[in-house]
Each structure stands twice: as C-alpha cells, then as structure tokens.
Amino acid sequence: MSPMATTFPLSFIRGRRTRPEPLAREPKPEWLKVRAPGSPGYVRLKQLVREQRLHTVCEEASCPNIGECWQHGTATFMILGDVCTRACGYCHVTHGRPAPVDPDEPARVARAVEALGLRYVVVTSVDRDDLPDFGASVFAETIRQTRRRVPGCRIEVLIPDFKGSPDALRAVLAARPDILNHNIETVARVFRTVRPGGRYERSLELLDRARREVPEVPTKSGLMVGLGETWDELVETLRDLRRAGVQIVTIGQYLRPSLANVPTARFYHPDEFATLRRVARDMGFAQAECGPLVRSSYHAHEQADAYARVAGG
C-alpha cells in the first residue's frame, strides 16, 4: 500500500449497514465454545450441498452447531435462494434483491435428502416479500417432491410470516408437513428493532391460524435470549405462544454474527436455560428445548419424537 493510500471502515456487511457498537472484546463463556467442524460426515454433506447447488441455513446463519449436525448427516435446507428481502437485526443471511425462483430447487432438495438417507429433514427459507405468494408454493412443492422420493421421511418446515397471508399458509399446510415451525424470535418490546419487517402479533396469528385450520399438524416456535429482553418478558412471550396453541418451543442464546447486527446484551447461564425449560413445561408445552447453543432446528428430530411420545399419551 502506498504512503498516500487511505483505508476506510467497512460500511456494509452482507447488504446491511454496520452499526456503531463495537463487537464485544470479552471472551465467550466456556459453555458457548464449540469444536471447529471437519469430520468425514461434515465434509460429505458439504460436498453434496455444493454438488446440488443448495443452500443451508447452517452456513448462511453461521450456526454454531454446524459441525455436530453435519457430522450426523442432519442439515436444514434453505430454499428460495440465499438473499433475503428483509434485514433482521440478528440475522447473518445476505440482504438485498433476490434472484428469480429456481423451479428445479424442490427436486434438488429431494435428491439430496435421498442421497443422504435422511429420515427427518427441516426446510426453511429466506423472506421473499417480492413474490406474490411469498414463496409458499415452493415450500409445498419441496414437501411433495421429498415425499415422492423418500416416502418415510418426516418433514418440518420453518416458514416466514408470509406477510400474514392466509392463502400462503394454507398452501403449505395443504402439503401436510409433519411439523410447522415459525419463530417468534424475541419479545414484543424489542420486536420492531430486531425484526423491522415483521410484526409480533402477525407471527402469533400465523401460529394460531395453523393450529386452528390443521390441528393434526403440531406447531413449533423459537426464541433467542440476549437481545435486551427481561425475564418477565420472556415468560409472557411463552404464555402468548401457548395461547396460540404452540406445542414445541426452542430457546437459545443470541450470538452477534457481525458488526452489522444488533449487539448481544448478555449471556445467559445454562442454569437459566434449565429454569426456562421448567417454566415452559409447567405452562403446558409438550416439548421445550432450551440451552445456550439451541437453535430452532437443533435436535429437531428428537424434539419431534419427544412430542409424539407426549401427544400419544
């Protein structure tokens, strides 16, 4: 670099403007440290994802559990591309103008599920507010194509809010996923800061509508902690989810992925997660997965199995 050259701070990361708050300098607590991925199972799944030109939320969202999950051949496929029309404050997925929908994507997901021999798969997506049905038809077709190729595979969908569209939700429910998941993500007071494109009540209404229209498909939702919420607000959000009929809940620690994301307010201790699990179970949730590294799809098949045992009596 010449003596006259000037360096400028990076102002955008993955389509999001950087924030003035610096990244925390203090080391993460021991319970948040994970081993770097690199197992044979991880390498095999990574290669297959590349070959099929697929996206996973595991990579796009910088999930800390990617090594563990991919080692065991479990992945959450992200459909409708890898560019999101929204810019949520917690999310690491690229924000911008998405490419046109790829009509072959559902078939490629189905082929990957077959090649991996998966018996349980999670399918999620970026927000596609640019599409007339917000991407619902692609979710439905992915379910149908996967069932056609792997009839015994259980399918969980983690859907966006579809801008509150009842028709979009019905299109997904008509394909009969085994579990319908929509994450509330945070408490009402900080919702607009964390999810400026969403609405707290809209998310609750989606979950309640799904439960009322197709009660045999269990609903699930997830929360992150460490975004500035209070304990009482967390408990009230759990109550709201139960009133909406949600049967499975996940709660994990928010970890700030970059300078473009909202800062982590604090780290919760594992004992606090254990208390949150007891609170959730006492409220009547059939299954509650709570822990520092828990994410919506973490141990998803175990959550579904546990729910089935409880629901079955």
C-alpha positions, 0 to 999 in steps of 0.5 A: 500500500502506498504512503498516500493510500487511505483505508476506510471502515467497512460500511456494509456487511452482507447488504446491511449497514454496520452499526456503531457498537463495537463487537464485544472484546470479552471472551465467550463463556466456556459453555458457548465454545464449540469444536471447529467442524471437519469430520468425514460426515461434515465434509460429505454433506458439504460436498453434496450441498455444493454438488446440488447447488443448495443452500443451508441455513447452517452456513448462511446463519453461521450456526454454531452447531454446524459441525455436530449436525453435519457430522450426523448427516442432519442439515436444514435446507434453505430454499428460495435462494440465499438473499433475503428481502428483509434485514433482521437485526440478528440475522447473518443471511445476505440482504438485498434483491433476490434472484428469480425462483429456481423451479428445479430447487424442490427436486434438488432438495429431494435428491439430496435428502435421498442421497443422504438417507435422511429420515427427518429433514427441516426446510426453511427459507429466506423472506421473499416479500417480492413474490406474490405468494411469498414463496409458499408454493415452493415450500409445498412443492419441496414437501411433495417432491421429498415425499415422492422420493423418500416416502418415510421421511418426516418433514418440518418446515420453518416458514416466514410470516408470509406477510400474514397471508392466509392463502400462503399458509394454507398452501403449505399446510395443504402439503401436510408437513409433519411439523410447522415451525415459525419463530417468534424470535424475541419479545414484543418490546424489542420486536420492531428493532430486531425484526423491522419487517415483521410484526409480533402479533402477525407471527402469533396469528400465523401460529394460531391460524395453523393450529386452528385450520390443521390441528393434526399438524403440531406447531413449533416456535423459537426464541433467542435470549440476549437481545435486551429482553427481561425475564418477565418478558420472556415468560409472557412471550411463552404464555402468548405462544401457548395461547396460540396453541404452540406445542414445541418451543426452542430457546437459545442464546443470541450470538452477534454474527457481525458488526452489522447486527444488533449487539448481544446484551448478555449471556445467559447461564445454562442454569437459566436455560434449565429454569426456562425449560421448567417454566415452559413445561409447567405452562403446558408445552409438550416439548421445550428445548432450551440451552445456550447453543439451541437453535430452532432446528437443533435436535429437531428430530428428537424434539419431534419424537419427544412430542409424539411420545407426549401427544400419544399419551 
